[in-house]
Amino acid sequence: MKNAKNSILKSVVVAAALRAALGTAQAGVNDVIAEELRRQSGAVRAEITAVLGILPAQPIERAVRAAIIAENASGEARVLVTGFRAGTTGEQSAEYRVKYAAWVKGWSPARRLAPGEALSGDAVEIRDINVAEGLAHEYRGALLGIAEDVSRLEASQTLLPGSFIPVSGVRRIPDLRRGDAVTLEVRSGGVRLTTSALALEPGTLQQKVRVQSQKGRREFLGVLREGSRVEVTL
C-alpha cells in the first residue's frame, strides 16, 4: 500500500515538473513571437494573450526565431517558429496561431474635439494604443506620435475622447485664416503699391495664399510674410 502511494506521489511530481517545463518552454516561444510582432508593428511592447493552435501539434521547446505569415485586425497572427524539439537534432519548425496585443504611445483626445479646435492644453493626452486590432490596426504607422508638437496643430475632423488621433485627422494651425485682414504689397518693376485685402483661404508663412483687395475686389496670389503682409510680384 505504501509503495503504491509513493508511486502515485512520484507520478504527480513528475507530471507537475513536466507541466512546469512545458510552461517555461512555451513562455520562451511566446517571448520570441511577441518580439517579432512588436518589431513588425512598430510597437513599444507586445504580448501573446493566447495560443490558439500549433501545426504540427508537437510544440517547439526552444525557439530561435519567428516569422510572421499573416495577421489581421482581430489581433490574431499566424507565425512560423523555428527552433528545437526535445529528442531531435537540427532545427524544427511549427506554425503557431496566436492572439496578441501590441501597444504604441500616441496622442488621444481627452474630450470631443471639433474641426478647427486646437490640440493644446487639456485637449489631448498621451496613452497606450493597442494597434493589434480594430481601427488602430488599420491606421498603425499613421498615428499621431508623441514626438509631434501638438501645440501647433488643430483637428481637421471630429475627434472623440479615448480614441487615437490619425495623422490625417489634424492639420497645422494656419498663420492666416480665411477672412483675415492683410496688407497687400504689389510690386511691378520699381513700383510698389500697398493696399488692404482679405484672405480668401488659410495660409502659412512663406507659402502662397489667395487674397482679394478690398478696393476693386481684385484677386491676387502672393506670398504670406510676417506681420500679415502678402507680397505679389507682377
Summary of the structure (lengths in Angstrom):
residues: 234
radius of gyration: 30.6
end to end distance: 109.9
largest distance: 116.4
contacts: 677
relative contact order: 0.10
helix: 24%
strand: 45%
